[in-house]
Amino acid sequence: MLWCSLSVFIGLSAISQGGVTRFIPGILVSTTILFYLIVIRANSVTYSSLKQFNTKTGVLSIASSAGTLCCVADTIYHMVMKSGAISKLMSKGISTTTIQAVVVIALLTMSFIAMYGVSVIFNYVLSNVVALIDTIIDNKYEINNIVAIVVCALYFFLIVWVYRNTTAFYGSGYNDVIYGSDSYTLTGSNVWLSLFQGQNDLRQPLYMLTAAPFMGIAYILGIILNCFYVNGLAIAYAFVQALLLVWSIWLLSHLISDNDIIRSLIILILSVSYPAIVFSLCLEQYVSSFFWLIMAVVAVMYDQKKADLMIIGAANGLLTSAFMVVWKKAKSFIEWLQSAFKCGMLFLLTLFAFGRADIFLNIKANLAEIFQYTGKKLTIVDKAYQYSKFVVDCFVGQPAVEKVHKSGFLIWGSSESTTINVAGVIIIVLIVIAIIWNRESLLCKISASWIGFSVLLLCVLGWGTSSNDLLLYSLYFSWAFWVPFFLSIQRIYNKGYKKSVIVILTCLFILIAKLNIAEFIRMLNFAIENYPL
């Protein structure tokens, strides 16, 4: 039943993206692998754990699977009704109502069959996420939880107000309007719920499986909100995205400190950092990718048994997150190598099991498309200019400018970097000092490696520098720059300077909030003026 259900879901997902022809090799491989895993190895430990229904997450899993399948079915319905075959049937005297009824019944039947398999997968993902989070939760402190809830509520109110005044952050009719984001395409194609959507390519091959367990319920909420707002679905997506953002920040605060007040201040500071403000509104894939990356960090630090699952989830959300496999624990290099190889094989097995063999069959074209984002024509010095500015943007938004896109519409983006950013260099020096001071901390080591990875990817390789859009990746990397600073603050607090630390963090929160809100207002004025609802 599970094999049949998942096979139907994969088939529906392929049809929703224009047909199964180009996905036939992947689907054939997928059904074969699923048949082996589910039917042949029905008594395996993995299969048994997959089918365990977790009551904590079961309802959410069912709701998210229903939302995901509603989205897929709706896409197919409109595709079928616009096809030439329908016109031919109507020309033969078959009424539109009859055709609609047959199509709806067929889609409902297939969706019902697929729902079982999808809810099982979602339940497996969510139950493991919740179980891992439970390992770092303590009931001793409550203020930071209240602060996180308040921040969430403020984000929700901000989303509703902004989305009722402008379409720039989700549906302006163009991509690249806000810092090079593809929000228009992502929202219009429901990328979070689409297994084969074009944006879910080699960079994020199974992104849907990491996002849909959360975003599926947003689709149902969006249907309800559409009764009150013309952009109800976008608002619902933004709500869940903001929830994942705050959840990630809350997790990070628990990794950094065991003090309730410091955790609360960390949540407040990170919530008003420029990347958080931008991505609380701009519908993008990076928020859920950030969430899964933090989950991988939690697993590496607290539960190695779940490390494979979380690293695979993070890598499916954004392939570069596979770098976290470096931090899998092992007694020797050979043991680590075996463990990393096993994790890689599981990743590939998951990829093929869910029909994404097409990614590897078209690997040359996929790589060519991806490498167009690197700054091939820029010198390493030009890339360093942009990177030094990017470091500052991870904390405080630098003054952006209104520009004209090559297609003629107005966009809001980073100003050109023609020299080294002194503030960025100072921050890098201070972070290096903080890393050296906290070098015994595993979290600091992970953060340092992630900063090094950002240098390799953004500065050396030049990812995103061709379009001067490094801020788009700030949320994904900024946490690593903050961690050494907060760990240093925690050490100072532990040495007895408690009041001084609280005053410093409070003043830092006020300063960053003031600077970033001012830059946010400039961006918002541009959006409302040029892309009103």
N, C-alpha and C positions, 0 to 999 in steps of 0.2 A: 504493500500500500504506500509506504514512504517513498520507495523507488518510483512508482507510478506518479505519485503526487509531485515530486520534485522534477521529474521529466516533463510533466505537463507545464509546470511553472517556467522552466527554462525555454520550452517551446513558445509559450505565450510571450515571454520577454523578447525572444528573437523576432516574433511576428510584429510586436509593437514598434520595432525599429525598422520596419519596411520589408519584412519577409525573412524566411529562413535560409534562403539560398547561400548567402555568404557565410552563414553560421553553421551550415550542415556538418563540416568536419568537426567543429567543436562540439556540436550536439551529439554526434555519434560517439565521440570519445567520452563525452560527459555521461551519457546513458550507460556505456559499458563500465566505466569506473564506478558509478553509483550502483549499478547492478551487483558488481563484485563486493563493494563495501557494505551494502544494505542486505542483499539477498544471500550471497555466498558466506559472508562473515557475520551473519545475524547474531551470533553468540559472542562476538568480540566485546571487550571492555569498552572500547570507544563507542560502539553502536549502542550499548546498554546505557552509557552515560548520556548519549545524545537523546535518547527517548525518555529520560527521567523528566517528569513534569514538575517544574518548580512553581509552587503556588504564589510565591512572592512576585514572580515575573510572568506567570502564565497568562494573566488577563491582558497585560500590556503586550505580550507576544501575539496573542490572538487579534487584539485591536490593530497592532501595527501590520500584521500580515493581511488583515482585511483591507486596511488603507492602501497598502502596496498593491494588492490585486485589483482594487477598485480603480487605481490610477492606471495600471496596465490595461485593464479591460476597457476603460474609457478611451484610452489612446487608440486601441484596436478598433473600437466601435466607430469612432469618427473617421479613421482611416478606411474602414470597409465601406462606410456610407458614402464616401467621396470617390470610391473607385469606379472604374469604367464598367466593371461586371454588374454593379447595381443598376446602372443606367440601362444595360442590356436587358436585365430582368424586368425592369419597369416598362421597357418598350414592348415586352411580351404580355403585358397586361397584369402583371403581379403588382399589387398595391404596395405603397411605401410602408404602410402600417404592418402588413404581413412580413415584409422583409425585415423591418425593425424588430418585430417580435421574435423572428427566428434567430436573428443575430444576437439579441439580448439573451434569449434562452440558452443559446450555445455558449456564450461568454460566461453566463452565470454558472452553468454546469461545469465548465472547465476551471473556472475560478474556485468553485467549491471543492473540486478535487485537489487543486493545487494548494489550497489554504492549509490543509493538514501538514504537508511537508514544509511549507514556509514558516508556519507557526512553531514547528519542532526546531528548525534551525534558529529562528529568532529567540526562542526560549533558551536554547543551549548557549547562545551568545550572551544574552542578558543575565542569565543565572550565573555564569562565570564572571561577568563584570561585577555584579552585586556581591558575589562571594569574595572577590578580591578586595573590593572596597571595604567590606566588613572587617578585613584583617587589620586595617589601619584606623578604624573608627573607635573612638573611646567616648563613653557617655559621661566622662568626668567634666567635660567642658561644653558649654552651650552658647556662649556669646558669639563665637565665630559662625555657628550655624544660623543664628538670627541675622547676623550681618550679611551672610550669603543670600538668605531669603529676601532681605531688604534690597540688596543690589539687583537680584533677579526681578523683583517687582518694579524697580526704577527702570530697568532695561525694558520691561514690558510696556510701561507707560510711554517711554521714549519711542519705541517701535511704532505703537499705534499712532502717536502724534505725527511723527515724521512720515510714515507711510500714507497718512491722510492728506499730506501736503506735497509730496513729491514721489516720482517713480524712479528717481535716479539710482536707487540702491537695489532695485529688483526687476524693473520692467520698463526702462526708458525707450526701448526700441533699438538700442545700440549696446554693444559691448564696449568695454574700456572707458566708460564714462567716469567711474570713480577708481582712480589708481590702477587702471588696467584690468579691472575685474571683469569676468565674463558673466556677471549676474543675470543679464537679460536672457542669454541662452540657457544657462543653468536652471533658472526658474521656469522658463517656458517649456523646457523638456523634462521637468521633474527629475533632474539628474540623480537625486538622492534615492529614487525608487526604481531606477531603470538599470537593469543588469548590463545591457549592451549599448547604452547611450554613448555617442561619439567621444564625449569628454572623459569617459571612463576607459581610457586607453592604457598603454603601457605604464603611464605615470601612476595610475590608480586603478589597477585591473579589476578588482572586485570591490570597488568603492561602495556599491549598492549594499553589499552584505554587511558592511560596517555602519552605514548610515540609516538604512531602512528600518532596523529594529527600533530606532528612535523617531525617525521622520515619518514612518508609516502612519503613526497616530496623528501626526500633524496634518496629513491629508484629510482625515476624517474631520478633525477640528476645522480645517479650512473650508470644507463643504458647509459646515454650520455657520462659520463666520461670513461666508459669501452671501448669506441671507441679510447681513447687516452692512457689509462693506464690499465695494466692487473688487477689492484686492485682498479678500479674506484669506485665500490660500497662501499668498505671500506673507501675510501677517502671521499665520500659523507656523509656517516654516521658520520665520524669524524668531518666534517665541521659543521653539524647541532648540534652535541654534543658540540662542542666548542662554538657555538652560544648560546646554552642554558646555558653553564657554565658562559660566560661573562654576559649574561642577568641576571643570578642569582646574580652575584657579583654586577652588576649595581643596582639592586633592593636593595640589602643589604646596599649599600652606601647611598641610598636615605632614608632608614630607620634610619640610624645612624646619618646623618648630613644634615643640610640644606645649608651648605657652599659649593660653587662650587669647590674651590681649594681642600678642605679636601676630598670631594667626589672623585675627580680625583685621589688624592694620595691613597685613600683607594682602588680604582679600581686597580691601579698600584701595590700596595703592595700585595693584595690578588691574583692578576694574576700571581705573581712570587712566591707565597707560594708553598711549595712542592706538596701538594695535587692537586692544580690547574695545575701545570706543568705535573704531572703524568697523570691526567685524561683528559688533553687536547689531549693526544695521545692514551691512552689506552681505547679501546672500551669496555665500561662497562654499567651496568644498573644504577649505582649510580649517574650519572650526571643528568639525568632526574628526579630521585628521589629527589636529592638535590634541583632542580628547584621547584618541587611541594611542598617541605617542606617550602621553602622560600615564595612561594605563600600563603601557609597556615598561615605563620607568618604575612604576609601583610593583609590577610583577618581578622585575629583575632584583629589586631591593627586598621584597617581602615574601614572595612565593614563586620560587623557581619552577614549580610544577605547572604553573599557569603561564610561565614566560613564553613558551612556544606559541600558545594560542594568542597571547596579547601582541607578540611581535608580528605574527602572521596577520592579525587584524590591523595592526598599525601599517604594515607594508602594503596591504590591500587598500588601505585608505590613502596612502601616499608611499610609493615604492622606496623612496629614500629613507623611510623609517626603518627599513630592514637593517640599517646601520646599528640598531640597538642590539643585534645579535652579538656584537662585540662584547657585551656585558653579561653574557650568560656565564654562570659560575661553573668552574671545572677545576679538577685537581692538577691537571697538566695540560699542556698545549694540545697534545694528541686527543685527549678527552674532550677538550673544547672544540677541536676541529670536527670530531665525530658528532658532537651535539649540534654544532652550527650546520653541518651537512644534513643532519636529520631534520632540523627546522626548515632548511631550504627545500628539501624534498617534500615535506608536508605542505609547504607553501605552493609548490608546483602542482602537487596532487589536488589541492583545493581549487587551484586555478583551472585545471583541466576538468575536475568534477563538475564545475559550474559553467562549462561550455566556453571558456575563454581561450581555447586553442588557437583561435583566429589571431590573437595577439602575436604568437610566435610564428605562425604561418606567414605573417606580414611584417616580420621583425625589421627588415631593412627599411621599409617605408615608414614604419612607426618611429624608428630611431632617427631617420632623416627629418621627420616632422618635429620631433622633440628638440633636436639640436639646433633648430632654427631660432630657439629662444636664447641661445648662448651668444655672447658678444664676440663673435669671430673677428669682426673688423676693429674691435677696441684693443688698445694696448693694456698690459697689466696695470699700468699707472692709472689709466682711465677707469678701470674696474675698481682699483683701490680707492679712487675718489668717491665712487658711488657707494662702496662698502662702508667707508668711514661715515658717510651720511646715514646709511642704513642703521648703523649701530646707534646713532642718536635717536632715530625714528623708533627704535625698540623701546625707548623711554618717553621721549617727548616729540610730538609731531613737528617737523620742520615746515616753515611756511611753504605751502603748495601754490601752484599757479593755475590759472585758467588757460587752456591751450585749445588749438583747433586740430582735431584729428585729421589724418590724411584723407578721410572720407568726407570731411567737411563739417562735422558736428563738433560741439564744444565738449571738452573733457576736463576733469580736475585731476592733476597729477603732480608728481615731484618736479621741482625745478632742476635744471641741468647742473651737474656737479663738475665744475671746472677747476677745482682745487681741492686739496685735502681738507677735511672737516676737522678743525682743531679740537672741538668738543668730543668728536668721535674718538680721536687718538687718546685724549685724556681719559675717557671712559674705559677704553681698552687697557690702558696702563693700570688703572685702578682695579679693573676686573682681574688682571693677571696677578696683582699683589694679593687680592682677596683669594684667588685660587691657590696661591702658594701657602697662604696662611691656613686655609682649610683643606690642605692636600690629603689629610687622612680620612676625610669624609667621602663615602661612596657616592653620595648625591653630587658632591662637588666634582668628583672625577668624571661622572657621567656628563655633567654640565660642561666641563672643560672640553671633553671630547666632542660634544655637540657644537660648541663654539668653533672648535677646530674644523669640524665638518662643514660648518657654514662658510668658513674662510675658503675651504677647498671648492665648495659648490658655487658660491656666489662671487668670490673674488678671483680665484684662479681659473675655474671653468667659465665663470661669468654668466651663470644662469640668471636670466631676467634683465641683464644689463643692456641688451640690445634695444630694449624699449624703455629703459630707465624706470622700471617698475619694481624695484626691490622691496618697497614697502608691502607689496602683496604677500611677501613671505615672512613678514616681521612677527606675526603671531606664532608661527611655526618655530622660530628660532629665539624670540625675545626672552622666553622663560629661562633659557640657559644663561643669559647675561644677568638676569635678576638674582638667580640662585646664589652665586658666590657672595654677592652683596648682603643678602638677607642672612646667609649663614654667618657672615662676619658680625652682623648686628646681633644675632643670637648669642654668639660667643662673648661679645661685649656685655650683653645683658646678664649672662651667666657669671661674669666676673664681679657683679654687684652694682653695675651702673644702670639699674632698672629704670629709674625716673628719666634719666638722660636719654636712654634708648627710646622710650615711649614718646618723649618730646620730639626727638629727631624724626621718628617715623611719622608722627602727626604732622609736623611741619613739612616733611617731604610729600605727604599725601595732599596737603593744601596747595603746595607749589605746583606739583604735577597736575592736579585737577585744574588749577587756574590756567596754566599754560595750554593744556590739551583741550579744555573746553573752549578757550578762545579760538584755537585753530579749527576745532569742530564746528563752531558757529560760522566761521568763514566758509567751510565746505558746505554746510547746510544752506547758507544763503545762496551759494552758487546753484545747488541742487533745486531749491524751490523756485528760483528765478528762471532757470533754463529748462527744468523738467517738472513743471507743476502737474499735480494729479488732474 
